[in-house]
Amino acid sequence: MPKATVRDIDLCGKKVLMRADFNVPFDENGKITDDTRIKAALPTVNYIMEKAALLILVSHLGRPKGKVVENLRMDPVAERLQELLERKVIKLSDCVGDEVEQAVKNAGEGDVLMLENVRFHPEEEKNDPEFARRLAGIADVFVNDAFGTCHRAHASTEGIAKFLPAVAGFLVLKELEYFEKALENPMRPFVAVLGGAKITGKIEVIENLLNKVESLIIGGGMAYTFLSARGYEVGDSLVESDKLELAKSLMKKADEKGVGFILPVDHIAGDEFSESAGVKTTDGVGIPEGWRGMDIGPRTVEKYIQVLGKAKTVVWNGPLGVCEFARFSAGTRQIAEYLAGLDTTRIIGGGDTAAAVNQFGLSSRFSHVSTGGGASLEFLEGKELPGIAALKNRIS
């Protein structure tokens, strides 16, 4: 059933607590290196500011593991948001307690408060009901716009919805609309591209997508386990030897369902796992001893493009090479550039893939680039996300 959104609830004069995903990357000097997630929250932030008396923002940053970590405070995020909004953002030193309650009482019409990193409290990840109640106690309405955390049943995503009317923000709504349409009613042919290092973590995604797609393109490190299962020599490439039988069964299932299971036919190989590795392009599928697959080769790029060129819907999760090394990012870049030029529905499933297309300067040319790596992965697995399930259903 469709979820209620900020448009479906009266915000006028209300105190609104909004869960955002401001978990942005920093450099060694504490400077934000990518503010995409902050900008992605702006449509919901601006809408609430127009309607409500008070906006209170809550987010996590990094993995402080329930303790105060000075370099994981929300101050730089508050400063960047203040620049983007061109209005003051009042940063608090905690997310619960007397100071927070007093700040909310003292806040004026139209003020914006930002709570401290919610994961400084161990109760957050434990989804402690009392902690969730304290968070909820400062507000009248809860808006979840943090899709990247919706796969976690935490106090500030799932627990709080038990104490306040809870609705989705525009970013969560956009994520749901794109993924639900792709998985339930896609324009066909529907092609999924899966990359990343290992099959582990993608098993349920593959099993779910085999029931929905016409073709499944496999790249990245996980491809070598499948190639090894088919009997090819893959040199020193990453192979999950305990997953070989599983790989065979997944390929057999694809064959039985008539789903194209597309694997690399050549590779860019390195003689070690490093940026400075020696490089060679293989003549075919096999990789010689002493070398490891680091990227898809030119013939593979052509093969993938042939399949993608016929697609009407494409979902892509996981890089096709070792993108952290520039010399092994060409395959991912070439596929990204090709997809960016298509007039079809093209969805980037967050995480490292989103980071790659952003690095290539191509994000704006895709239909949708997800802000949630783990959340989008679980959505592709067909799982119900706790943070979404907790929201009110829309009454038609």
N, C-alpha and C positions, 0 to 999 in steps of 0.2 A: 504494500500500500504506500502511496506517495507520502513523504514526510512534510510536515508543516514547516514553513520558512518564516523569516523575519517579516515578510509581507502579510502573513496570515495571523498576526498577533498584534494587539494594541500596545504600542511602545510609548505612547504619549505620556510624558511626565514620569515615566518609570526609571528605576535604576536597573541597568542592563549589564549583566556579567557576560562577557564574550570570551570564550576559549579560542585563542588564536594559536597558530603554529609559527612562532618566531624563532625557531631553532635554526639560526643562520650561522654560516661559517665565518671564522675570524682568522686573521693572520697572526704572526708571532708578536705583533705590536698591539694586538687587541682591536684592530680595525675590521669592520665588517667587510668581507670580500664579495658577498653576493646578497643583495637585499630583495631578491625575487619574492621570498615568502612574505616579507613585510608589505611589499607592493600588492601582492595577491589578496591581502586582507582589506585593502583600502575600500573597495566597493561596499562591503558590509559595514566597515567602520564609519564611512561617510553617511550611509543610510541611517544608522543608529543615531549618529550625532544630530542629524536633521530631525529625528522623531522623538528621541528620548531626553530625559532631564539629565541623565548621567551615564557615561560609558565607563565601565571598569574592565580592563583587559587583563587576562591571565594566560600565561604560557610557561613552557619549560624551556631550558637551554642546556644542551649537553647532557652529560650523565653524572651528576654530582652524587648520586647514590645516597640520597637522604641526608646529606650534610651540606653546610654552607661552604661553597667554593668561591673565593673572591673573584676569580676571572670568569665566573659563569653568572655573575649578576646581570640583571636586565637593563642596566643603565645605558649601554651603547645602543640597544634596541630602542629604548625610549627616546634617546636623542635623535636617532635616525627617523623614527616615526614623527617626531616633532617637526623635523625639517620637511618631511613629505606633506604633513597636514598644514604646515605653516600656522600652528597654534600650539600652546603649551601642553605638554603631557606631564602630569604630575607622577613622578616615580616614587613608590613606597618601598620601605626597607623589609617588608614581609608580605605574605599573602593572606594571613589570618592574624587575629589578635586585636588588642585594644587600639593600637596605632591605626590599623586598617579601618576599624569600625568608626573611630573618631574622624579620620580623613573623609570617609564617606558622608558622615553627618555634616562636616564643614564644607563639603564640595558644593559649588554653585551650579546653577542651570547651565548645561552645555559643557561642563568640565570633563576632562578625560584623565582617568587614573590608570596607572600600570602597576600591577602587583609584582612582587619579587618572584623569582624563579620558584615555581610550585614544587619542583622536585628537590628543593632543599629540605623538604619534609618527607620522611620515609612513609608517612601515611598516604601520600599521593599514589605511589605505585602499588600500595597494598589495597587501594580502593577502600580505605577506612571510612565507614559510614559517618562517624562523628566528625572527621575532618571534612568530608563532603558537606555535611550540614553546616559547619562553620563557614565554609566558602559560600554556600548558598545564602547564609544569613544576612549578607550585606546587599542583596539584590532582590528584585521583583521578578525578573525574567532571565533565563539562561539561553544564550545563543552559541551553538557550537559551529565554528568555522575553521576548525583545525582538522581537516581530512587526514593529514599525515599521522595523527594520533588516534584516529577513530577505531583502529584495530586493537587498541589497548583499553581494557576495562579498568581505568584509573579513576580516582576520585573526581578530577576536574573534567573528565570526559563522559563517564557513565554514571558514577555515583551521585553527582550533583543533580542529575536529571530526576532523581527520586524526590527532590525537595523543591523544585521550581518548575514552572512551565518551560519546556525545553524545545527549541526549534533550531532549524538549520540556517546557517548563513549562506550568502550567495556563492562562496567558493565551494562549500560542501555540496550545494545544490548542483552546481556546474559539474563537479566530479561525478556525482550520481547519475546525472542525465547522460553524460557521455559513456560511462562504463555500462550502465544498464541497457542503453540502446545498442551498444556494440555486442553485448553478450546475449541479449534477449531478442532483438529485432534488427540485426545488422543488414545493411545493403550488401549484396553478395556479388562476387566472391569475397569471403571474409578470410584474411590471412593474418596469422600471428607470427611475430618475430621474437624469439627468445634467445637471449645471450647470458653472459655472466660466467662465473668461474665453474660452478658445480651444478650437477643435477639435484643434489641435496638442496632442499628449499624450493625447488621448482616442480617436484613430482606431481603434487596435486594440481598445479597450474596446467601442466601438460595433460593430465588425465581429464580435467574439466574442459580444456580447449579442444581436445580430440572429439568431443561431442558437439562442437559448435563451428569449427572452421573447415574450410576447403583445403587449406595448406598450412603447414607449420614449418617455419624456417628456423633452423638451429644454428647458432654461432657461438663465439666465445669459447672459454675453456671447457664448457660442458659438452661441446661437440666432439671432443676427443674420446670421451667415454663411449659415446654412441658409435663413433668410427671404429674404436677398438672392439666393440661388441659385434660389429659387422666383419671383423677379421682383418682390418687394415693395421699395418705397422704405423705407430704414431710417435716413434722416437722417445724423447724424454718429456713429451707433453703430459699435462695434467690428466690423469685417468683415475677415476674412482673404481678401483678393482672390485669393491664390494657391491657396486651398482651395475655390474655388467649384465647380469641376468634380468634385472629390472629394465635396463635399457633395451634389451632384446624384446621383452614383453610389451613395452610401450610402442616400439616400432611395429611389432606384430599387430597390436591393437589398431594402430594407424592404418595398416594395410587392410585389415578386415573392414574398417569403416570407410575405406576409399579416400583417406586423407593423405595428401602429399606430405611426406616427411623429408624435408630438404636439408641436406648436410653439405658441408664444404667439399669442393672438388680439387682445391689447391690451397696453399697456405703461404703466408709470410712467416718464416721460421727464424728463430734466434738460437745462438749457441749457448746462451745463458739468459736468466731472467733479470734483465737490466736494460736501462736506456742505452747503454753503450755496447750492447750485444752485437756480435757479428750477425749479418742478415742474409738470408737467401730465400728465393721464391721456389717452391717445390714444383716439379713438372706435373704432378698428379696428386692423388689423395694421400698416398703414403708419405711419411716423414722419416728421414734417415736417423739412425742412432746418433746421439750426441746433439741433436737439434730438437727444438720444441716449438709447437705451433703458438704463435703470438698474435696473429691476425689472419683474417680471411684473405685469400689471394685474388688476383684480377679476374680469373675465370669464374671464381665463386661469386664475386661482385656481379658479374654479368648474368650468372644463373639466377641469383636472387632478384635482380632487377626484372628479369623476364617474368618471374612469378608475381612480383609486386605491381608490375605494370598492368596486370589484368584485374587487380583487386579493387573493390569498391569500399572496403573497410579494412584498415590495418591497425593492429595494436602491437606496440613494440615495448618489450621490457628486457633490458640487459644489453650492455655493449657487446660488439662482435669481435673485439680484440682487446689487447691490454692498453686501454685508452690513457692510463696514467703516464705511459711512455709515448711521447709525440710520434715517434717513428713507427709505432704499431697502432696508430689510431686512424690510419687512412681508410680502412674498410668500413669502419663505423661512420666516418665522415662522408664517404661516397654514397653509402646507403641513405644517410640522413639528407644529403643534398638532393638525391633523387626523389625521395619521398616528399621533401619540402616543395617540390615543383609539381606534384600531382594535385588534381582537382577531385580529391576523394576525402573520406573521413579518415584522418590519421591521428592516432592517439599515442602519446608517449607515456609509458607507465611509471613515471617518477624515478627517484633514486639516481643511480649512476647514468642512466640513459638521458634523463632530464638534464643532468649536469653537463653531459657531452653535447647535446644539441644547443644548450645555452652557451657553452664554450665556443661552439662553431658559429654562433650568432644566428641560429636558425629557429629559435623558439617561436617567434611571432608568425612563422610560416606554417605551423602545424595547427590542426583543428583544436587540439587540446594537449597541453603538457601538464601532467599530474604533479601535484605538490607532495604526494604521499608515496614513498617507495614501498614500505612494508604494507601500508593500507591498500594500495592499488594491487599489490601482489596477492593479498588475501581475497580481495574482491575478484580477481581473476581465477582464484581457486574455487569460487562459488560460495565462500563463507559469508555469514552475516557478521557485520562489524558491530561490536558492542556499543561504540559511541553513536552509531547510526540507529541501531535498534532502540536505544533509550529515548530517542526524540519522539515528540507527539506526531501522530498520523494526521494528515490533512483531511479535514471533513469536507466532502464534496457538496 
